[in-house]
Amino acid sequence: MLSRTAEYALRAIVHVATSPKSHCTAAAIAEQTKVPSGYISKVL
């Protein structure tokens, strides 16, 4: 079982890896992955 932090980190890395853009902001990643923006900043 993955911790919440690990799950959020995996969501973020998958989003970045599959994003057609070369740059992603933390806010955009948070919105697309449905992770709270404060938490995604901590994970990244």
mmCIF entry with sequence, helices, sheets and N, C-alpha, C, O atoms, coordinates in Angstrom:
data_MODEL
# 
_entry.id   MODEL 
# 
_entity.id                         1 
_entity.type                       polymer 
_entity.pdbx_number_of_molecules   1 
# 
_entity_poly.entity_id                      1 
_entity_poly.type                           'polypeptide(L)' 
_entity_poly.nstd_linkage                   no 
_entity_poly.nstd_monomer                   no 
_entity_poly.pdbx_seq_one_letter_code       MLSRTAEYALRAIVHVATSPKSHCTAAAIAEQTKVPSGYISKVL 
_entity_poly.pdbx_seq_one_letter_code_can   MLSRTAEYALRAIVHVATSPKSHCTAAAIAEQTKVPSGYISKVL 
_entity_poly.pdbx_strand_id                 A 
# 
loop_
_entity_poly_seq.entity_id 
_entity_poly_seq.num 
_entity_poly_seq.mon_id 
_entity_poly_seq.hetero 
1 1  MET n 
1 2  LEU n 
1 3  SER n 
1 4  ARG n 
1 5  THR n 
1 6  ALA n 
1 7  GLU n 
1 8  TYR n 
1 9  ALA n 
1 10 LEU n 
1 11 ARG n 
1 12 ALA n 
1 13 ILE n 
1 14 VAL n 
1 15 HIS n 
1 16 VAL n 
1 17 ALA n 
1 18 THR n 
1 19 SER n 
1 20 PRO n 
1 21 LYS n 
1 22 SER n 
1 23 HIS n 
1 24 CYS n 
1 25 THR n 
1 26 ALA n 
1 27 ALA n 
1 28 ALA n 
1 29 ILE n 
1 30 ALA n 
1 31 GLU n 
1 32 GLN n 
1 33 THR n 
1 34 LYS n 
1 35 VAL n 
1 36 PRO n 
1 37 SER n 
1 38 GLY n 
1 39 TYR n 
1 40 ILE n 
1 41 SER n 
1 42 LYS n 
1 43 VAL n 
1 44 LEU n 
# 
_struct_asym.id          A 
_struct_asym.entity_id   1 
# 
loop_
_struct_conf.conf_type_id 
_struct_conf.id 
_struct_conf.pdbx_PDB_helix_id 
_struct_conf.beg_label_comp_id 
_struct_conf.beg_label_asym_id 
_struct_conf.beg_label_seq_id 
_struct_conf.pdbx_beg_PDB_ins_code 
_struct_conf.end_label_comp_id 
_struct_conf.end_label_asym_id 
_struct_conf.end_label_seq_id 
_struct_conf.pdbx_end_PDB_ins_code 
_struct_conf.beg_auth_comp_id 
_struct_conf.beg_auth_asym_id 
_struct_conf.beg_auth_seq_id 
_struct_conf.end_auth_comp_id 
_struct_conf.end_auth_asym_id 
_struct_conf.end_auth_seq_id 
_struct_conf.pdbx_PDB_helix_class 
_struct_conf.details 
_struct_conf.pdbx_PDB_helix_length 
HELX_P HELX_P1 AA1 ARG A 4  ? THR A 18 ? ARG A 4  THR A 18 1 ? 15 
HELX_P HELX_P2 AA2 ALA A 26 ? THR A 33 ? ALA A 26 THR A 33 1 ? 8  
HELX_P HELX_P3 AA3 SER A 37 ? VAL A 43 ? SER A 37 VAL A 43 1 ? 7  
# 
_struct_conf_type.id          HELX_P 
_struct_conf_type.criteria    ? 
_struct_conf_type.reference   ? 
# 
loop_
_atom_site.group_PDB 
_atom_site.id 
_atom_site.type_symbol 
_atom_site.label_atom_id 
_atom_site.label_alt_id 
_atom_site.label_comp_id 
_atom_site.label_asym_id 
_atom_site.label_entity_id 
_atom_site.label_seq_id 
_atom_site.pdbx_PDB_ins_code 
_atom_site.Cartn_x 
_atom_site.Cartn_y 
_atom_site.Cartn_z 
_atom_site.occupancy 
_atom_site.B_iso_or_equiv 
_atom_site.pdbx_formal_charge 
_atom_site.auth_seq_id 
_atom_site.auth_comp_id 
_atom_site.auth_asym_id 
_atom_site.auth_atom_id 
_atom_site.pdbx_PDB_model_num 
ATOM 1   N N  . MET A 1 1  ? 0.849  -1.179 0.000   1.00 0.00 ? 1  MET A N  1 
ATOM 2   C CA . MET A 1 1  ? 0.000  0.000  0.000   1.00 0.00 ? 1  MET A CA 1 
ATOM 3   C C  . MET A 1 1  ? 0.896  1.245  0.000   1.00 0.00 ? 1  MET A C  1 
ATOM 4   O O  . MET A 1 1  ? 1.853  1.333  0.769   1.00 0.00 ? 1  MET A O  1 
ATOM 5   N N  . LEU A 1 2  ? 0.579  2.179  -0.852  1.00 0.00 ? 2  LEU A N  1 
ATOM 6   C CA . LEU A 1 2  ? 1.354  3.410  -0.970  1.00 0.00 ? 2  LEU A CA 1 
ATOM 7   C C  . LEU A 1 2  ? 0.837  4.466  -0.007  1.00 0.00 ? 2  LEU A C  1 
ATOM 8   O O  . LEU A 1 2  ? -0.361 4.545  0.265   1.00 0.00 ? 2  LEU A O  1 
ATOM 9   N N  . SER A 1 3  ? 1.746  5.266  0.497   1.00 0.00 ? 3  SER A N  1 
ATOM 10  C CA . SER A 1 3  ? 1.333  6.406  1.311   1.00 0.00 ? 3  SER A CA 1 
ATOM 11  C C  . SER A 1 3  ? 0.699  7.450  0.402   1.00 0.00 ? 3  SER A C  1 
ATOM 12  O O  . SER A 1 3  ? 0.848  7.400  -0.819  1.00 0.00 ? 3  SER A O  1 
ATOM 13  N N  . ARG A 1 4  ? 0.009  8.370  0.995   1.00 0.00 ? 4  ARG A N  1 
ATOM 14  C CA . ARG A 1 4  ? -0.629 9.441  0.215   1.00 0.00 ? 4  ARG A CA 1 
ATOM 15  C C  . ARG A 1 4  ? 0.437  10.255 -0.505  1.00 0.00 ? 4  ARG A C  1 
ATOM 16  O O  . ARG A 1 4  ? 0.256  10.631 -1.663  1.00 0.00 ? 4  ARG A O  1 
ATOM 17  N N  . THR A 1 5  ? 1.535  10.526 0.167   1.00 0.00 ? 5  THR A N  1 
ATOM 18  C CA . THR A 1 5  ? 2.618  11.292 -0.447  1.00 0.00 ? 5  THR A CA 1 
ATOM 19  C C  . THR A 1 5  ? 3.166  10.563 -1.667  1.00 0.00 ? 5  THR A C  1 
ATOM 20  O O  . THR A 1 5  ? 3.386  11.182 -2.708  1.00 0.00 ? 5  THR A O  1 
ATOM 21  N N  . ALA A 1 6  ? 3.387  9.263  -1.553  1.00 0.00 ? 6  ALA A N  1 
ATOM 22  C CA . ALA A 1 6  ? 3.901  8.481  -2.678  1.00 0.00 ? 6  ALA A CA 1 
ATOM 23  C C  . ALA A 1 6  ? 2.910  8.475  -3.833  1.00 0.00 ? 6  ALA A C  1 
ATOM 24  O O  . ALA A 1 6  ? 3.306  8.589  -4.993  1.00 0.00 ? 6  ALA A O  1 
ATOM 25  N N  . GLU A 1 7  ? 1.629  8.343  -3.523  1.00 0.00 ? 7  GLU A N  1 
ATOM 26  C CA . GLU A 1 7  ? 0.620  8.354  -4.583  1.00 0.00 ? 7  GLU A CA 1 
ATOM 27  C C  . GLU A 1 7  ? 0.600  9.701  -5.303  1.00 0.00 ? 7  GLU A C  1 
ATOM 28  O O  . GLU A 1 7  ? 0.537  9.746  -6.532  1.00 0.00 ? 7  GLU A O  1 
ATOM 29  N N  . TYR A 1 8  ? 0.653  10.785 -4.555  1.00 0.00 ? 8  TYR A N  1 
ATOM 30  C CA . TYR A 1 8  ? 0.660  12.110 -5.157  1.00 0.00 ? 8  TYR A CA 1 
ATOM 31  C C  . TYR A 1 8  ? 1.919  12.324 -5.995  1.00 0.00 ? 8  TYR A C  1 
ATOM 32  O O  . TYR A 1 8  ? 1.859  12.934 -7.063  1.00 0.00 ? 8  TYR A O  1 
ATOM 33  N N  . ALA A 1 9  ? 3.048  11.829 -5.517  1.00 0.00 ? 9  ALA A N  1 
ATOM 34  C CA . ALA A 1 9  ? 4.292  11.961 -6.274  1.00 0.00 ? 9  ALA A CA 1 
ATOM 35  C C  . ALA A 1 9  ? 4.198  11.185 -7.586  1.00 0.00 ? 9  ALA A C  1 
ATOM 36  O O  . ALA A 1 9  ? 4.642  11.671 -8.626  1.00 0.00 ? 9  ALA A O  1 
ATOM 37  N N  . LEU A 1 10 ? 3.630  9.999  -7.544  1.00 0.00 ? 10 LEU A N  1 
ATOM 38  C CA . LEU A 1 10 ? 3.461  9.205  -8.766  1.00 0.00 ? 10 LEU A CA 1 
ATOM 39  C C  . LEU A 1 10 ? 2.524  9.898  -9.753  1.00 0.00 ? 10 LEU A C  1 
ATOM 40  O O  . LEU A 1 10 ? 2.786  9.924  -10.956 1.00 0.00 ? 10 LEU A O  1 
ATOM 41  N N  . ARG A 1 11 ? 1.441  10.452 -9.241  1.00 0.00 ? 11 ARG A N  1 
ATOM 42  C CA . ARG A 1 11 ? 0.524  11.185 -10.119 1.00 0.00 ? 11 ARG A CA 1 
ATOM 43  C C  . ARG A 1 11 ? 1.246  12.334 -10.814 1.00 0.00 ? 11 ARG A C  1 
ATOM 44  O O  . ARG A 1 11 ? 1.084  12.553 -12.015 1.00 0.00 ? 11 ARG A O  1 
ATOM 45  N N  . ALA A 1 12 ? 2.044  13.062 -10.038 1.00 0.00 ? 12 ALA A N  1 
ATOM 46  C CA . ALA A 1 12 ? 2.760  14.215 -10.593 1.00 0.00 ? 12 ALA A CA 1 
ATOM 47  C C  . ALA A 1 12 ? 3.763  13.786 -11.647 1.00 0.00 ? 12 ALA A C  1 
ATOM 48  O O  . ALA A 1 12 ? 3.824  14.393 -12.716 1.00 0.00 ? 12 ALA A O  1 
ATOM 49  N N  . ILE A 1 13 ? 4.548  12.758 -11.375 1.00 0.00 ? 13 ILE A N  1 
ATOM 50  C CA . ILE A 1 13 ? 5.586  12.339 -12.322 1.00 0.00 ? 13 ILE A CA 1 
ATOM 51  C C  . ILE A 1 13 ? 4.966  11.767 -13.589 1.00 0.00 ? 13 ILE A C  1 
ATOM 52  O O  . ILE A 1 13 ? 5.502  11.972 -14.678 1.00 0.00 ? 13 ILE A O  1 
ATOM 53  N N  . VAL A 1 14 ? 3.867  11.065 -13.475 1.00 0.00 ? 14 VAL A N  1 
ATOM 54  C CA . VAL A 1 14 ? 3.182  10.554 -14.669 1.00 0.00 ? 14 VAL A CA 1 
ATOM 55  C C  . VAL A 1 14 ? 2.644  11.720 -15.490 1.00 0.00 ? 14 VAL A C  1 
ATOM 56  O O  . VAL A 1 14 ? 2.725  11.709 -16.719 1.00 0.00 ? 14 VAL A O  1 
ATOM 57  N N  . HIS A 1 15 ? 2.098  12.720 -14.813 1.00 0.00 ? 15 HIS A N  1 
ATOM 58  C CA . HIS A 1 15 ? 1.586  13.885 -15.542 1.00 0.00 ? 15 HIS A CA 1 
ATOM 59  C C  . HIS A 1 15 ? 2.710  14.594 -16.288 1.00 0.00 ? 15 HIS A C  1 
ATOM 60  O O  . HIS A 1 15 ? 2.561  14.935 -17.461 1.00 0.00 ? 15 HIS A O  1 
ATOM 61  N N  . VAL A 1 16 ? 3.824  14.815 -15.617 1.00 0.00 ? 16 VAL A N  1 
ATOM 62  C CA . VAL A 1 16 ? 4.954  15.504 -16.249 1.00 0.00 ? 16 VAL A CA 1 
ATOM 63  C C  . VAL A 1 16 ? 5.500  14.675 -17.415 1.00 0.00 ? 16 VAL A C  1 
ATOM 64  O O  . VAL A 1 16 ? 5.836  15.224 -18.465 1.00 0.00 ? 16 VAL A O  1 
ATOM 65  N N  . ALA A 1 17 ? 5.586  13.376 -17.234 1.00 0.00 ? 17 ALA A N  1 
ATOM 66  C CA . ALA A 1 17 ? 6.138  12.504 -18.279 1.00 0.00 ? 17 ALA A CA 1 
ATOM 67  C C  . ALA A 1 17 ? 5.237  12.435 -19.515 1.00 0.00 ? 17 ALA A C  1 
ATOM 68  O O  . ALA A 1 17 ? 5.728  12.269 -20.632 1.00 0.00 ? 17 ALA A O  1 
ATOM 69  N N  . THR A 1 18 ? 3.954  12.558 -19.322 1.00 0.00 ? 18 THR A N  1 
ATOM 70  C CA . THR A 1 18 ? 3.028  12.419 -20.447 1.00 0.00 ? 18 THR A CA 1 
ATOM 71  C C  . THR A 1 18 ? 2.506  13.754 -20.958 1.00 0.00 ? 18 THR A C  1 
ATOM 72  O O  . THR A 1 18 ? 1.676  13.786 -21.867 1.00 0.00 ? 18 THR A O  1 
ATOM 73  N N  . SER A 1 19 ? 2.976  14.843 -20.391 1.00 0.00 ? 19 SER A N  1 
ATOM 74  C CA . SER A 1 19 ? 2.510  16.163 -20.793 1.00 0.00 ? 19 SER A CA 1 
ATOM 75  C C  . SER A 1 19 ? 3.139  16.562 -22.122 1.00 0.00 ? 19 SER A C  1 
ATOM 76  O O  . SER A 1 19 ? 4.350  16.426 -22.294 1.00 0.00 ? 19 SER A O  1 
ATOM 77  N N  . PRO A 1 20 ? 2.339  17.051 -23.059 1.00 0.00 ? 20 PRO A N  1 
ATOM 78  C CA . PRO A 1 20 ? 2.905  17.478 -24.339 1.00 0.00 ? 20 PRO A CA 1 
ATOM 79  C C  . PRO A 1 20 ? 3.726  18.764 -24.225 1.00 0.00 ? 20 PRO A C  1 
ATOM 80  O O  . PRO A 1 20 ? 4.567  19.043 -25.080 1.00 0.00 ? 20 PRO A O  1 
ATOM 81  N N  . LYS A 1 21 ? 3.483  19.539 -23.179 1.00 0.00 ? 21 LYS A N  1 
ATOM 82  C CA . LYS A 1 21 ? 4.255  20.769 -22.957 1.00 0.00 ? 21 LYS A CA 1 
ATOM 83  C C  . LYS A 1 21 ? 5.593  20.420 -22.333 1.00 0.00 ? 21 LYS A C  1 
ATOM 84  O O  . LYS A 1 21 ? 5.725  19.407 -21.647 1.00 0.00 ? 21 LYS A O  1 
ATOM 85  N N  . SER A 1 22 ? 6.570  21.255 -22.570 1.00 0.00 ? 22 SER A N  1 
ATOM 86  C CA . SER A 1 22 ? 7.871  20.995 -21.964 1.00 0.00 ? 22 SER A CA 1 
ATOM 87  C C  . SER A 1 22 ? 7.971  21.560 -20.551 1.00 0.00 ? 22 SER A C  1 
ATOM 88  O O  . SER A 1 22 ? 8.823  21.132 -19.772 1.00 0.00 ? 22 SER A O  1 
ATOM 89  N N  . HIS A 1 23 ? 7.097  22.528 -20.210 1.00 0.00 ? 23 HIS A N  1 
ATOM 90  C CA . HIS A 1 23 ? 7.115  23.125 -18.885 1.00 0.00 ? 23 HIS A CA 1 
ATOM 91  C C  . HIS A 1 23 ? 5.741  22.972 -18.237 1.00 0.00 ? 23 HIS A C  1 
ATOM 92  O O  . HIS A 1 23 ? 4.715  23.206 -18.876 1.00 0.00 ? 23 HIS A O  1 
ATOM 93  N N  . CYS A 1 24 ? 5.732  22.581 -16.979 1.00 0.00 ? 24 CYS A N  1 
ATOM 94  C CA . CYS A 1 24 ? 4.496  22.466 -16.219 1.00 0.00 ? 24 CYS A CA 1 
ATOM 95  C C  . CYS A 1 24 ? 4.665  23.214 -14.911 1.00 0.00 ? 24 CYS A C  1 
ATOM 96  O O  . CYS A 1 24 ? 5.684  23.067 -14.236 1.00 0.00 ? 24 CYS A O  1 
ATOM 97  N N  . THR A 1 25 ? 3.684  24.008 -14.552 1.00 0.00 ? 25 THR A N  1 
ATOM 98  C CA . THR A 1 25 ? 3.731  24.671 -13.258 1.00 0.00 ? 25 THR A CA 1 
ATOM 99  C C  . THR A 1 25 ? 3.145  23.757 -12.190 1.00 0.00 ? 25 THR A C  1 
ATOM 100 O O  . THR A 1 25 ? 2.390  22.834 -12.499 1.00 0.00 ? 25 THR A O  1 
ATOM 101 N N  . ALA A 1 26 ? 3.492  24.014 -10.943 1.00 0.00 ? 26 ALA A N  1 
ATOM 102 C CA . ALA A 1 26 ? 2.949  23.224 -9.837  1.00 0.00 ? 26 ALA A CA 1 
ATOM 103 C C  . ALA A 1 26 ? 1.429  23.364 -9.784  1.00 0.00 ? 26 ALA A C  1 
ATOM 104 O O  . ALA A 1 26 ? 0.721  22.398 -9.499  1.00 0.00 ? 26 ALA A O  1 
ATOM 105 N N  . ALA A 1 27 ? 0.934  24.565 -10.058 1.00 0.00 ? 27 ALA A N  1 
ATOM 106 C CA . ALA A 1 27 ? -0.513 24.789 -10.047 1.00 0.00 ? 27 ALA A CA 1 
ATOM 107 C C  . ALA A 1 27 ? -1.218 23.971 -11.126 1.00 0.00 ? 27 ALA A C  1 
ATOM 108 O O  . ALA A 1 27 ? -2.286 23.409 -10.883 1.00 0.00 ? 27 ALA A O  1 
ATOM 109 N N  . ALA A 1 28 ? -0.626 23.905 -12.307 1.00 0.00 ? 28 ALA A N  1 
ATOM 110 C CA . ALA A 1 28 ? -1.222 23.123 -13.394 1.00 0.00 ? 28 ALA A CA 1 
ATOM 111 C C  . ALA A 1 28 ? -1.192 21.630 -13.074 1.00 0.00 ? 28 ALA A C  1 
ATOM 112 O O  . ALA A 1 28 ? -2.160 20.915 -13.332 1.00 0.00 ? 28 ALA A O  1 
ATOM 113 N N  . ILE A 1 29 ? -0.093 21.172 -12.519 1.00 0.00 ? 29 ILE A N  1 
ATOM 114 C CA . ILE A 1 29 ? 0.002  19.759 -12.141 1.00 0.00 ? 29 ILE A CA 1 
ATOM 115 C C  . ILE A 1 29 ? -1.039 19.437 -11.078 1.00 0.00 ? 29 ILE A C  1 
ATOM 116 O O  . ILE A 1 29 ? -1.711 18.409 -11.159 1.00 0.00 ? 29 ILE A O  1 
ATOM 117 N N  . ALA A 1 30 ? -1.178 20.307 -10.081 1.00 0.00 ? 30 ALA A N  1 
ATOM 118 C CA . ALA A 1 30 ? -2.155 20.095 -9.014  1.00 0.00 ? 30 ALA A CA 1 
ATOM 119 C C  . ALA A 1 30 ? -3.575 20.027 -9.577  1.00 0.00 ? 30 ALA A C  1 
ATOM 120 O O  . ALA A 1 30 ? -4.367 19.170 -9.182  1.00 0.00 ? 30 ALA A O  1 
ATOM 121 N N  . GLU A 1 31 ? -3.883 20.918 -10.483 1.00 0.00 ? 31 GLU A N  1 
ATOM 122 C CA . GLU A 1 31 ? -5.227 20.941 -11.073 1.00 0.00 ? 31 GLU A CA 1 
ATOM 123 C C  . GLU A 1 31 ? -5.506 19.675 -11.876 1.00 0.00 ? 31 GLU A C  1 
ATOM 124 O O  . GLU A 1 31 ? -6.571 19.072 -11.744 1.00 0.00 ? 31 GLU A O  1 
ATOM 125 N N  . GLN A 1 32 ? -4.557 19.281 -12.698 1.00 0.00 ? 32 GLN A N  1 
ATOM 126 C CA . GLN A 1 32 ? -4.759 18.129 -13.571 1.00 0.00 ? 32 GLN A CA 1 
ATOM 127 C C  . GLN A 1 32 ? -4.773 16.800 -12.809 1.00 0.00 ? 32 GLN A C  1 
ATOM 128 O O  . GLN A 1 32 ? -5.468 15.867 -13.213 1.00 0.00 ? 32 GLN A O  1 
ATOM 129 N N  . THR A 1 33 ? -4.021 16.706 -11.723 1.00 0.00 ? 33 THR A N  1 
ATOM 130 C CA . THR A 1 33 ? -3.922 15.447 -10.983 1.00 0.00 ? 33 THR A CA 1 
ATOM 131 C C  . THR A 1 33 ? -4.864 15.389 -9.790  1.00 0.00 ? 33 THR A C  1 
ATOM 132 O O  . THR A 1 33 ? -4.936 14.376 -9.094  1.00 0.00 ? 33 THR A O  1 
ATOM 133 N N  . LYS A 1 34 ? -5.593 16.492 -9.556  1.00 0.00 ? 34 LYS A N  1 
ATOM 134 C CA . LYS A 1 34 ? -6.539 16.578 -8.440  1.00 0.00 ? 34 LYS A CA 1 
ATOM 135 C C  . LYS A 1 34 ? -5.844 16.390 -7.089  1.00 0.00 ? 34 LYS A C  1 
ATOM 136 O O  . LYS A 1 34 ? -6.351 15.707 -6.199  1.00 0.00 ? 34 LYS A O  1 
ATOM 137 N N  . VAL A 1 35 ? -4.675 17.011 -6.964  1.00 0.00 ? 35 VAL A N  1 
ATOM 138 C CA . VAL A 1 35 ? -3.902 17.010 -5.728  1.00 0.00 ? 35 VAL A CA 1 
ATOM 139 C C  . VAL A 1 35 ? -3.911 18.443 -5.208  1.00 0.00 ? 35 VAL A C  1 
ATOM 140 O O  . VAL A 1 35 ? -3.754 19.376 -5.995  1.00 0.00 ? 35 VAL A O  1 
ATOM 141 N N  . PRO A 1 36 ? -4.091 18.642 -3.906  1.00 0.00 ? 36 PRO A N  1 
ATOM 142 C CA . PRO A 1 36 ? -4.064 20.007 -3.371  1.00 0.00 ? 36 PRO A CA 1 
ATOM 143 C C  . PRO A 1 36 ? -2.761 20.720 -3.730  1.00 0.00 ? 36 PRO A C  1 
ATOM 144 O O  . PRO A 1 36 ? -1.685 20.129 -3.651  1.00 0.00 ? 36 PRO A O  1 
ATOM 145 N N  . SER A 1 37 ? -2.859 21.984 -4.123  1.00 0.00 ? 37 SER A N  1 
ATOM 146 C CA . SER A 1 37 ? -1.688 22.709 -4.619  1.00 0.00 ? 37 SER A CA 1 
ATOM 147 C C  . SER A 1 37 ? -0.579 22.843 -3.572  1.00 0.00 ? 37 SER A C  1 
ATOM 148 O O  . SER A 1 37 ? 0.601  22.775 -3.916  1.00 0.00 ? 37 SER A O  1 
ATOM 149 N N  . GLY A 1 38 ? -0.938 23.030 -2.315  1.00 0.00 ? 38 GLY A N  1 
ATOM 150 C CA . GLY A 1 38 ? 0.075  23.095 -1.267  1.00 0.00 ? 38 GLY A CA 1 
ATOM 151 C C  . GLY A 1 38 ? 0.809  21.782 -1.110  1.00 0.00 ? 38 GLY A C  1 
ATOM 152 O O  . GLY A 1 38 ? 2.008  21.756 -0.830  1.00 0.00 ? 38 GLY A O  1 
ATOM 153 N N  . TYR A 1 39 ? 0.088  20.700 -1.290  1.00 0.00 ? 39 TYR A N  1 
ATOM 154 C CA . TYR A 1 39 ? 0.695  19.377 -1.139  1.00 0.00 ? 39 TYR A CA 1 
ATOM 155 C C  . TYR A 1 39 ? 1.591  19.051 -2.334  1.00 0.00 ? 39 TYR A C  1 
ATOM 156 O O  . TYR A 1 39 ? 2.663  18.469 -2.168  1.00 0.00 ? 39 TYR A O  1 
ATOM 157 N N  . ILE A 1 40 ? 1.158  19.421 -3.519  1.00 0.00 ? 40 ILE A N  1 
ATOM 158 C CA . ILE A 1 40 ? 1.974  19.122 -4.706  1.00 0.00 ? 40 ILE A CA 1 
ATOM 159 C C  . ILE A 1 40 ? 3.278  19.890 -4.657  1.00 0.00 ? 40 ILE A C  1 
ATOM 160 O O  . ILE A 1 40 ? 4.307  19.384 -5.105  1.00 0.00 ? 40 ILE A O  1 
ATOM 161 N N  . SER A 1 41 ? 3.259  21.106 -4.120  1.00 0.00 ? 41 SER A N  1 
ATOM 162 C CA . SER A 1 41 ? 4.497  21.872 -3.981  1.00 0.00 ? 41 SER A CA 1 
ATOM 163 C C  . SER A 1 41 ? 5.457  21.167 -3.032  1.00 0.00 ? 41 SER A C  1 
ATOM 164 O O  . SER A 1 41 ? 6.664  21.133 -3.273  1.00 0.00 ? 41 SER A O  1 
ATOM 165 N N  . LYS A 1 42 ? 4.928  20.614 -1.968  1.00 0.00 ? 42 LYS A N  1 
ATOM 166 C CA . LYS A 1 42 ? 5.743  19.878 -1.006  1.00 0.00 ? 42 LYS A CA 1 
ATOM 167 C C  . LYS A 1 42 ? 6.325  18.620 -1.655  1.00 0.00 ? 42 LYS A C  1 
ATOM 168 O O  . LYS A 1 42 ? 7.500  18.311 -1.460  1.00 0.00 ? 42 LYS A O  1 
ATOM 169 N N  . VAL A 1 43 ? 5.527  17.910 -2.409  1.00 0.00 ? 43 VAL A N  1 
ATOM 170 C CA . VAL A 1 43 ? 5.968  16.663 -3.046  1.00 0.00 ? 43 VAL A CA 1 
ATOM 171 C C  . VAL A 1 43 ? 7.032  16.935 -4.111  1.00 0.00 ? 43 VAL A C  1 
ATOM 172 O O  . VAL A 1 43 ? 8.013  16.199 -4.224  1.00 0.00 ? 43 VAL A O  1 
ATOM 173 N N  . LEU A 1 44 ? 6.826  18.001 -4.888  1.00 0.00 ? 44 LEU A N  1 
ATOM 174 C CA . LEU A 1 44 ? 7.769  18.298 -5.950  1.00 0.00 ? 44 LEU A CA 1 
ATOM 175 C C  . LEU A 1 44 ? 9.091  18.770 -5.391  1.00 0.00 ? 44 LEU A C  1 
ATOM 176 O O  . LEU A 1 44 ? 10.012 19.068 -6.152  1.00 0.00 ? 44 LEU A O  1 
# 
